[in-house]
């Protein structure tokens, strides 16, 4: 029974590590986009690109946690 529990714990830990990695990627992307938008507030195309990239990362996170 302990072997099964340890295997499940390892899978959960791996999923959590992958989720944290995706969240860190999302935060880094957010930071870089906001820095660029601070330089030029008229960067609507950049904001749209950010939102699309954010959607992809969030979908990846959802798959990871499922």
Buried (B, 14 or more C-beta within 10 A) or exposed (E): EEEEEEEEEEEEEEEEEBBEEBEEBBEEBBEEBEEEBEEEEEBEEBBEEBEEBBEEBEEBBEEBEE
